[in-house]
């Protein structure tokens, strides 16, 4: 279990551990060139392993997000996953990819390759899945996460990274993200039931608090606390159907801008969806440098296939068969708006 640091010529530093691919810090400059950590994480391996928020800024797999009743069927056979979110399975289970030691190779200062072999039956998923995740940081301040996977038996895969950002920089207590300005390139979102499982409907964002097609203060959406979607999500915790013409093309997914520091993050992805989550269940646990992380002090922009896809036939497929290669790419581009 080691810590690896990616750097570029502009002074950005991204620290990643091979335990769950957890990001410990992303050091990024503000409008005055002052660097601060903009990612919620932990600063010791013991704290990562024993985190009160087990998915805090980690890799997520074999299946990101929720599966209803932890149950799905492949080729007529029913599989029952471990339940770790009420009646549902969440983020691959208690010992999903976030809680595994990955083999790591760092060929240079810009790149880190993590590999993990998930055995047939691990967390009750079928098939031995070999997953390679490459993290890279370019001199254009593009942080790219690339996933490549192969299986020996038909299975389901939905990889993501659960990075929590706060563009104000981490101070104690970690400040609210309500004044961050968010744009999401999506005309549609997935409504959920009270357990945050999609109903199967695809609803327009038009006239809803979840309309981020034009830049909007996150707090404005959170303030709509009489809206049924905000009530069910305990805030924003929704999967957006990204505007795209062809499945698998890299498209602009969204952007966050912080008005005081002028820091920005743009997100580009090949995935069909992006879960936007406003840390509604953060409860003031301690993280990086002992900093307290209260409710709504982080923002997760998780690119992925849709939650509960194995059980909703009209959602894009998450099935991976032998001979196929699972591919997914996401870029987080950091910047400062003058």
Secondary structure, DSSP 8 states (H G I E B T S, - for coil): --EEEEE-TTS-EEEEESBTT-EEEEEEE-TTS-EEE-B---SSHHHHHT-SSTTTT-EE-SB-SEEGGGEEEETTEEEE----BTTBEETT-TTSGGGSB-EEEEEETTEEEEEEEE-TTGGG--S-EEEEEEEEE-TT-EEEEEEEEEESS-EE-B-EE--EE-TT---SS---STT-EEEE-EEEEE-B-TTS-B-S--EE-TTSTT--SS-EEHHHHHT-TTSHHHHHHTSSEEEEEE--SSTTS-EEEEEEE-TTT-EEEEEEESSSEEEEE--TT--SEE-GGG-EE-TT--EEEEEES-TTGGG-TTS---EE-TT--EEEEEEEEEEE--
